[in-house]
Amino acid sequence: MSCNSGTCESGCYREEYSGDDVRHNRPLVTGNSQESNGVSSRGGYSNSHGLCIKCKVNETIASTHQSVAAGGGDSIRFCADCFRSNLFGKFRFAVTSNAMISPSDNVLVAFSGGPGSRVALQFVHEMQHKSQKNFDASRDRSLPVFGVGVAYIDESIIFPIPSNDFDSGLDEMKLIVSSLAPPAKQFFVVPTESIYSPDCAAGRDQLTKLASAVNDVTGKEDLLEHLRMLSLQKIATENGYAKIVLGTCTSRIACHVLEATIKGQGFSLSADIQYVDARWEIPVMLPLRDCLSEELNTLCSLDSLKTIEVFQQPRSGINGLIASFVKLLQHENPSRESTIVRTAGKLTPFCFNRIPEVGHDNGHLASQRRQKKYNLKPNESLPPESFCIICNSPLKKSGNTIFNDLDDGETRAAAACSSCQYQILPRDLSSLEYFYSLLPQSMCARARDSSISHELLRDQIQDCLLSDSNDGT
């Protein structure tokens, strides 16, 4: 695995792209004992020759693209071609080692217009384009080419954008998708309120009321993120997509690790930071998990990959404070974000952090290897998880042990994680019924299913429970 550090010289992923040993190819700096072997006394990489440490032929990005290389890091180590190769290698390694995409899949890429989703779209497209070329060149044409769709979730009802800016940004998105080489990719633009009903006017009214019912700034932002995932699930389900690809990178995951810790979501943290999240009906993939935001920005600049700034909303509340804090840490030490993610990565994944095993193809074998690597137990050997009815995070305690002796309002509140209880749900239990009436049907269905499963489980173990008259002896 790559350490993702901009100052790392371990030659991560070099075996996939070159047979050379990077450690023996670093330019030596003579005449300065403090910077021998290309390593400065400050621990950074010193390349006085200005040559790429991988190919040792081309000049580094810092030498050829000064405006792009302002952040340092890999720009002083790699040339543009080797930088692209290294970054795509991280993506390809994540996809293949976790069996994210198989030839028969239809993959939906979530596109927000930012660097992460733009690079994810570009890399998925390159994989698809190469598969198409191999398919056309093969005689038997035994392996089909996986399909790709692109989805943008319109959140302008919550974060208003001037109509002219919105229309121009949407036109640029459509141009980006249509300009990609064949196979063609369908582009979906779906407003968040569509998760309520096809009638956007009614859904808009419901969504506005729901957002107004949440007073906490951080809670409102988190709730919108949950609704965004429900919207992606709806698009994928209705249009036959088997996987959802997000452009979430190391930098964003590092922020989420600290956010979840502060919000009291430590138990469910490992569920959100893995390569695969199959707790949803349509599994969610994070193929850019090993890539830094600085690397993604650099690639967008090098390859002139268009990003849409008008749709990028600044984070607020706790999330905004954490984002600023992590950015400061990363500026002081380029390996901080990677260190945070690697540390959190030591947490044990949940049973749903794997691709569901269907058939016995190469993807199944890759999934088995990953299951052995992370010591994941088969789903059949584990009890079913309880999930928060708001954010779908796994709960530490099964509902059957906490719902006994609670009234209806307390029961429904207890079915949510502590973070949602504190930041999203109303404090007054009498207002819970109105709040739940504003939730999308998919959330309400999950709440009903959770309640039914708890009742069934309680019925199964009824004979083992102590009655109120028993003293426990």
C-alpha positions as CSV (number, residue, x, y, z in Angstrom):
1,M,0.0,0.0,0.0
2,S,1.1,3.5,-0.6
3,C,1.6,5.9,2.3
4,N,0.2,8.7,0.2
5,S,2.8,11.1,1.6
6,G,4.2,13.8,-0.6
7,T,7.6,13.3,1.0
8,C,7.6,9.5,0.9
9,E,10.4,8.0,-1.2
10,S,9.5,4.3,-0.8
11,G,8.6,4.0,-4.5
12,C,4.9,3.1,-3.8
13,Y,3.3,1.2,-6.7
14,R,6.6,1.1,-8.6
15,E,6.2,-2.6,-9.3
16,E,3.0,-1.9,-11.3
17,Y,4.6,0.6,-13.7
18,S,8.3,0.0,-13.8
19,G,10.8,-2.7,-13.0
20,D,13.3,-0.2,-11.7
21,D,14.0,0.1,-8.0
22,V,13.4,3.7,-7.2
23,R,15.5,3.5,-4.1
24,H,18.6,3.0,-6.3
25,N,17.6,5.7,-8.8
26,R,17.4,8.8,-6.6
27,P,19.8,11.5,-7.7
28,L,22.7,12.0,-5.4
29,V,23.5,15.5,-4.2
30,T,27.2,16.0,-3.7
31,G,29.1,18.6,-1.8
32,N,26.6,18.8,1.1
33,S,26.8,16.2,3.8
34,Q,23.4,17.3,5.1
35,E,21.6,16.5,1.8
36,S,23.4,13.3,0.7
37,N,21.3,10.7,-1.1
38,G,18.8,13.4,-2.0
39,V,17.4,13.7,1.5
40,S,17.7,17.1,3.1
41,S,18.4,17.7,6.8
42,R,14.7,18.7,7.2
43,G,13.5,15.3,6.1
44,G,12.2,16.5,2.7
45,Y,13.3,15.4,-0.8
46,S,16.1,17.4,-2.3
47,N,16.4,17.1,-6.1
48,S,19.1,19.4,-7.3
49,H,19.1,17.8,-10.8
50,G,15.5,18.5,-11.4
51,L,14.9,15.0,-12.9
52,C,12.1,12.6,-12.2
53,I,13.1,10.0,-9.6
54,K,11.2,7.3,-11.5
55,C,12.1,7.6,-15.1
56,K,15.3,9.7,-14.5
57,V,14.9,11.3,-17.9
58,N,12.2,13.9,-17.8
59,E,12.2,17.0,-15.7
60,T,10.0,17.2,-12.6
61,I,6.7,19.0,-12.6
62,A,8.3,21.7,-10.4
63,S,10.7,22.4,-13.2
64,T,8.3,22.4,-16.1
65,H,5.0,23.6,-14.5
66,Q,5.9,26.1,-11.8
67,S,2.3,27.3,-11.4
68,V,1.1,23.8,-10.8
69,A,3.9,22.8,-8.5
70,A,3.3,25.5,-5.8
71,G,2.5,22.9,-3.2
72,G,5.7,20.9,-3.5
73,G,5.3,17.2,-2.6
74,D,5.3,14.9,-5.7
75,S,5.8,17.8,-8.0
76,I,9.5,17.9,-7.0
77,R,9.9,14.2,-7.4
78,F,8.0,13.1,-10.5
79,C,7.6,14.3,-14.1
80,A,4.1,14.8,-15.4
81,D,3.9,11.4,-17.0
82,C,5.1,9.5,-14.0
83,F,2.9,11.5,-11.7
84,R,-0.1,10.5,-13.8
85,S,1.0,6.9,-13.8
86,N,1.5,6.8,-10.0
87,L,-1.9,8.4,-9.3
88,F,-3.8,6.2,-11.7
89,G,-1.9,3.2,-10.1
90,K,-3.4,4.0,-6.7
91,F,-6.9,4.1,-8.3
92,R,-6.4,0.9,-10.3
93,F,-4.9,-1.0,-7.3
94,A,-8.0,0.0,-5.2
95,V,-10.4,-1.2,-7.9
96,T,-8.7,-4.5,-8.7
97,S,-7.8,-5.5,-5.1
98,N,-11.3,-4.9,-3.9
99,A,-13.1,-6.2,-6.9
100,M,-15.0,-2.9,-7.3
101,I,-15.8,-3.2,-11.0
102,S,-16.5,-6.3,-13.0
103,P,-17.2,-6.5,-16.8
104,S,-20.9,-7.1,-16.3
105,D,-21.4,-4.1,-14.0
106,N,-23.2,-0.8,-14.7
107,V,-21.4,1.8,-12.6
108,L,-22.8,5.2,-11.5
109,V,-20.3,7.9,-10.9
110,A,-21.4,10.7,-8.5
111,F,-20.2,14.0,-10.1
112,S,-20.3,17.2,-8.0
113,G,-17.9,19.2,-10.3
114,G,-15.0,19.1,-7.8
115,P,-11.5,17.7,-8.4
116,G,-12.3,14.4,-6.6
117,S,-15.4,13.5,-8.6
118,R,-13.8,14.9,-11.8
119,V,-10.7,12.6,-11.4
120,A,-12.9,9.6,-10.5
121,L,-15.0,10.2,-13.6
122,Q,-11.8,10.5,-15.7
123,F,-10.2,7.3,-14.3
124,V,-13.4,5.2,-14.6
125,H,-13.7,6.5,-18.2
126,E,-10.1,5.5,-19.0
127,M,-10.8,2.0,-17.6
128,Q,-13.9,1.7,-19.6
129,H,-12.3,3.0,-22.8
130,K,-9.4,0.5,-22.5
131,S,-11.9,-2.3,-21.9
132,Q,-13.8,-1.2,-25.1
133,K,-10.6,-1.3,-27.1
134,N,-9.7,-4.8,-25.8
135,F,-13.3,-5.9,-26.6
136,D,-13.1,-4.6,-30.1
137,A,-9.7,-6.2,-30.7
138,S,-10.6,-9.6,-29.3
139,R,-11.9,-12.4,-31.6
140,D,-14.4,-14.1,-29.3
141,R,-15.5,-10.9,-27.4
142,S,-16.1,-13.0,-24.3
143,L,-15.8,-10.1,-21.8
144,P,-18.4,-7.4,-22.0
145,V,-17.6,-3.7,-21.3
146,F,-19.0,-2.3,-18.1
147,G,-21.4,0.6,-18.4
148,V,-20.9,4.0,-16.9
149,G,-23.4,6.6,-15.9
150,V,-22.9,10.0,-14.3
151,A,-25.2,11.7,-11.7
152,Y,-25.3,15.2,-10.3
153,I,-27.5,15.8,-7.3
154,D,-29.1,19.3,-7.4
155,E,-29.1,20.8,-3.9
156,S,-30.0,24.3,-4.9
157,I,-33.2,24.2,-2.9
158,I,-31.0,24.2,0.3
159,F,-28.0,26.1,-1.1
160,P,-29.4,28.6,-3.6
161,I,-27.3,29.4,-6.6
162,P,-28.0,32.3,-9.0
163,S,-29.9,30.9,-12.0
164,N,-27.4,32.1,-14.6
165,D,-24.5,30.5,-12.7
166,F,-26.4,27.3,-12.1
167,D,-27.4,27.0,-15.8
168,S,-23.8,27.7,-17.0
169,G,-22.4,25.2,-14.5
170,L,-24.8,22.5,-15.6
171,D,-24.0,23.1,-19.3
172,E,-20.3,22.7,-18.5
173,M,-21.0,19.4,-16.7
174,K,-23.0,18.1,-19.7
175,L,-20.1,19.2,-22.0
176,I,-17.6,17.4,-19.8
177,V,-19.6,14.1,-19.9
178,S,-20.5,14.3,-23.6
179,S,-16.9,15.1,-24.6
180,L,-15.6,11.8,-23.2
181,A,-14.7,9.2,-25.8
182,P,-17.2,6.3,-26.4
183,P,-18.9,4.4,-25.0
184,A,-21.4,7.1,-24.3
185,K,-22.4,7.9,-20.7
186,Q,-25.9,8.9,-19.6
187,F,-26.0,12.0,-17.5
188,F,-28.6,12.4,-14.7
189,V,-29.5,15.7,-13.1
190,V,-31.7,14.9,-10.1
191,P,-32.9,17.5,-7.5
192,T,-32.7,16.3,-3.9
193,E,-36.5,16.8,-3.4
194,S,-37.2,14.0,-6.0
195,I,-36.6,11.4,-3.2
196,Y,-40.0,12.4,-1.9
197,S,-42.1,12.0,-5.0
198,P,-42.0,12.7,-8.8
199,D,-43.9,15.9,-8.0
200,C,-41.0,18.3,-7.4
201,A,-43.2,21.0,-6.0
202,A,-44.5,18.8,-3.2
203,G,-41.1,17.4,-2.5
204,R,-39.6,20.9,-2.4
205,D,-42.1,21.9,0.2
206,Q,-41.3,18.8,2.3
207,L,-37.5,19.2,2.0
208,T,-37.7,22.9,3.0
209,K,-39.7,22.0,6.1
210,L,-37.3,19.2,7.0
211,A,-34.3,21.5,6.7
212,S,-36.1,24.2,8.8
213,A,-36.8,21.6,11.5
214,V,-33.1,21.0,12.1
215,N,-31.6,23.9,14.1
216,D,-28.0,22.7,14.4
217,V,-25.9,23.9,11.5
218,T,-23.7,20.8,11.5
219,G,-26.7,18.6,11.8
220,K,-28.4,20.3,8.8
221,E,-25.3,19.8,6.7
222,D,-25.0,16.1,7.8
223,L,-28.6,15.5,7.0
224,L,-28.2,16.9,3.5
225,E,-25.3,14.5,3.0
226,H,-27.5,11.6,4.0
227,L,-30.2,12.8,1.6
228,R,-27.6,13.0,-1.1
229,M,-26.8,9.3,-0.7
230,L,-30.4,8.4,-0.7
231,S,-30.8,10.3,-4.0
232,L,-27.8,8.4,-5.5
233,Q,-29.3,5.1,-4.4
234,K,-32.7,6.1,-6.0
235,I,-31.0,6.9,-9.3
236,A,-29.0,3.8,-9.3
237,T,-31.9,1.5,-8.4
238,E,-34.3,3.0,-11.0
239,N,-31.7,2.9,-13.8
240,G,-30.1,-0.5,-13.3
241,Y,-26.7,0.5,-11.9
242,A,-25.0,-2.1,-9.7
243,K,-22.3,0.1,-8.1
244,I,-21.9,3.8,-7.1
245,V,-18.5,5.4,-7.3
246,L,-17.6,8.4,-5.1
247,G,-14.7,10.8,-5.5
248,T,-13.9,10.7,-1.8
249,C,-10.1,11.0,-1.3
250,T,-7.6,10.7,1.6
251,S,-8.0,14.4,2.6
252,R,-11.8,14.2,2.9
253,I,-11.6,10.9,4.8
254,A,-9.1,12.4,7.2
255,C,-11.6,15.2,8.0
256,H,-14.4,12.7,8.4
257,V,-12.3,10.7,10.9
258,L,-11.9,13.7,13.2
259,E,-15.5,14.8,12.6
260,A,-16.9,11.4,13.5
261,T,-14.7,11.3,16.6
262,I,-15.9,14.7,17.9
263,K,-19.6,13.8,17.1
264,G,-19.4,10.5,19.0
265,Q,-19.5,8.3,16.0
266,G,-16.5,6.2,16.9
267,F,-18.2,2.9,16.8
268,S,-19.5,3.4,13.2
269,L,-16.3,5.2,11.9
270,S,-14.7,2.2,10.3
271,A,-17.8,1.6,8.2
272,D,-17.4,4.9,6.4
273,I,-13.7,4.9,5.6
274,Q,-13.3,1.5,3.8
275,Y,-12.9,1.0,0.0
276,V,-16.3,-0.7,-0.1
277,D,-19.6,0.1,1.7
278,A,-22.3,-2.5,0.9
279,R,-24.7,-1.6,3.8
280,W,-26.8,0.2,1.1
281,E,-28.9,-1.6,-1.5
282,I,-26.4,-0.4,-4.1
283,P,-22.8,-0.8,-2.9
284,V,-20.7,2.4,-2.7
285,M,-17.0,2.4,-3.8
286,L,-14.2,4.8,-2.8
287,P,-11.4,4.1,-5.4
288,L,-9.6,7.4,-4.6
289,R,-9.2,6.5,-1.0
290,D,-5.4,6.5,-1.3
291,C,-5.2,9.8,-3.2
292,L,-4.6,13.2,-1.6
293,S,-6.6,16.3,-2.7
294,E,-3.4,18.0,-3.6
295,E,-2.6,15.2,-6.0
296,L,-6.1,15.5,-7.6
297,N,-5.8,19.2,-7.9
298,T,-2.4,18.8,-9.6
299,L,-3.7,16.3,-12.1
300,C,-6.7,18.5,-13.0
301,S,-4.2,21.4,-13.6
302,L,-1.8,19.2,-15.6
303,D,-4.5,17.6,-17.8
304,S,-6.8,20.6,-18.0
305,L,-9.6,18.6,-16.4
306,K,-12.4,21.1,-16.0
307,T,-13.9,21.5,-12.6
308,I,-17.1,23.4,-11.7
309,E,-16.5,25.8,-8.8
310,V,-20.1,27.2,-8.6
311,F,-21.4,24.0,-7.1
312,Q,-18.8,23.8,-4.4
313,Q,-20.3,24.8,-1.1
314,P,-18.1,25.7,1.9
315,R,-18.4,23.4,4.9
316,S,-19.8,25.0,8.1
317,G,-20.1,24.3,11.8
318,I,-18.0,21.5,13.2
319,N,-17.3,20.2,9.7
320,G,-15.9,23.6,8.6
321,L,-13.7,23.9,11.7
322,I,-12.3,20.4,11.1
323,A,-11.6,21.1,7.4
324,S,-9.7,24.2,8.3
325,F,-7.8,22.4,11.1
326,V,-6.8,19.5,8.8
327,K,-5.7,21.9,6.1
328,L,-3.4,23.6,8.5
329,L,-2.0,20.3,9.7
330,Q,-1.3,19.2,6.1
331,H,0.4,22.5,5.3
332,E,2.8,22.0,8.3
333,N,3.4,18.4,7.4
334,P,2.4,16.8,4.1
335,S,1.9,13.4,5.6
336,R,-0.6,14.4,8.3
337,E,-3.7,13.4,6.3
338,S,-2.3,10.1,5.4
339,T,-1.3,9.4,9.0
340,I,-4.8,10.1,10.2
341,V,-6.3,7.8,7.6
342,R,-3.8,5.0,8.2
343,T,-4.4,5.2,11.9
344,A,-8.2,5.0,11.5
345,G,-7.7,2.2,9.0
346,K,-6.5,-0.1,11.8
347,L,-10.1,-0.3,13.0
348,T,-11.8,-3.6,12.1
349,P,-14.2,-3.2,9.1
350,F,-17.8,-4.3,9.3
351,C,-19.1,-7.4,7.5
352,F,-20.7,-5.2,4.9
353,N,-17.4,-3.6,3.9
354,R,-17.0,-6.0,1.1
355,I,-18.5,-6.6,-2.3
356,P,-21.5,-9.0,-2.1
357,E,-20.3,-12.4,-3.5
358,V,-22.3,-13.3,-6.6
359,G,-20.9,-16.1,-8.7
360,H,-17.3,-17.3,-8.8
361,D,-15.5,-14.9,-11.1
362,N,-12.2,-13.1,-10.6
363,G,-14.0,-10.4,-8.6
364,H,-15.1,-13.2,-6.2
365,L,-11.6,-14.4,-5.8
366,A,-10.3,-10.9,-5.1
367,S,-13.0,-10.4,-2.6
368,Q,-12.0,-13.6,-0.9
369,R,-8.3,-12.5,-0.7
370,R,-9.4,-9.2,0.8
371,Q,-11.7,-11.0,3.3
372,K,-8.7,-13.1,4.4
373,K,-6.4,-10.0,4.6
374,Y,-8.7,-8.0,6.8
375,N,-9.9,-11.1,8.8
376,L,-13.5,-10.4,7.7
377,K,-16.0,-13.1,8.8
378,P,-18.6,-14.4,6.4
379,N,-22.0,-12.7,6.7
380,E,-23.7,-15.9,7.8
381,S,-21.5,-16.1,10.9
382,L,-22.4,-12.6,12.1
383,P,-25.6,-11.3,13.7
384,P,-27.5,-8.7,11.7
385,E,-26.5,-5.1,12.3
386,S,-28.8,-2.4,13.7
387,F,-28.6,0.9,11.7
388,C,-29.5,4.5,12.5
389,I,-32.8,5.3,10.9
390,I,-31.4,8.8,9.9
391,C,-27.8,8.3,8.7
392,N,-27.8,4.5,8.4
393,S,-24.7,4.2,10.6
394,P,-24.4,0.8,12.5
395,L,-25.5,1.1,16.1
396,K,-23.4,-0.3,19.0
397,K,-26.4,-1.8,20.8
398,S,-29.1,-3.9,19.3
399,G,-32.5,-2.2,19.6
400,N,-34.1,-5.1,21.4
401,T,-32.1,-4.4,24.5
402,I,-32.8,-0.7,24.7
403,F,-36.5,-0.4,23.5
404,N,-38.0,-2.4,26.3
405,D,-39.9,-0.1,28.8
406,L,-39.7,2.9,26.4
407,D,-42.7,4.7,25.1
408,D,-43.1,5.2,21.3
409,G,-41.3,8.6,21.1
410,E,-38.4,7.4,23.2
411,T,-38.2,4.2,21.1
412,R,-38.0,6.1,17.8
413,A,-35.4,8.4,19.2
414,A,-33.3,5.5,20.5
415,A,-33.3,4.0,17.0
416,A,-31.0,6.8,15.9
417,C,-27.3,7.1,16.6
418,S,-26.1,9.5,19.3
419,S,-24.9,12.0,16.8
420,C,-28.3,12.2,15.0
421,Q,-30.1,12.3,18.3
422,Y,-28.1,15.4,19.4
423,Q,-27.7,17.3,16.1
424,I,-30.7,16.4,14.0
425,L,-33.7,15.1,16.0
426,P,-35.7,17.6,17.9
427,R,-35.0,17.6,21.7
428,D,-38.7,17.7,22.5
429,L,-40.0,14.1,22.1
430,S,-43.5,15.4,21.4
431,S,-42.1,16.9,18.1
432,L,-40.6,13.6,16.9
433,E,-43.8,12.4,15.1
434,Y,-44.0,15.6,13.1
435,F,-40.2,15.4,12.3
436,Y,-40.5,11.8,11.1
437,S,-43.5,12.8,8.9
438,L,-41.1,15.1,7.0
439,L,-38.6,12.3,6.3
440,P,-38.4,10.7,2.8
441,Q,-40.3,7.4,2.5
442,S,-37.0,5.5,2.2
443,M,-36.0,6.6,5.6
444,C,-39.4,5.9,7.1
445,A,-39.3,2.4,5.5
446,R,-35.9,1.8,7.1
447,A,-37.3,2.9,10.5
448,R,-40.3,0.4,10.1
449,D,-38.0,-2.4,9.0
450,S,-35.7,-1.7,12.0
451,S,-38.7,-1.8,14.4
452,I,-40.0,-5.0,12.9
453,S,-36.7,-6.7,13.1
454,H,-36.3,-5.7,16.7
455,E,-39.8,-7.1,17.6
456,L,-39.0,-10.4,15.8
457,L,-35.7,-10.8,17.6
458,R,-37.4,-10.1,20.9
459,D,-40.0,-12.8,20.2
460,Q,-37.3,-15.3,19.4
461,I,-35.5,-14.7,22.7
462,Q,-38.6,-14.1,24.8
463,D,-38.2,-17.3,26.8
464,C,-34.7,-16.2,27.8
465,L,-35.7,-12.8,29.1
466,L,-36.4,-12.1,32.8
467,S,-39.9,-10.8,33.7
468,D,-40.3,-7.7,35.9
469,S,-41.2,-10.0,38.8
470,N,-37.9,-12.0,38.6
471,D,-35.1,-10.9,40.8
472,G,-32.5,-12.2,38.4
473,T,-31.4,-15.2,40.6
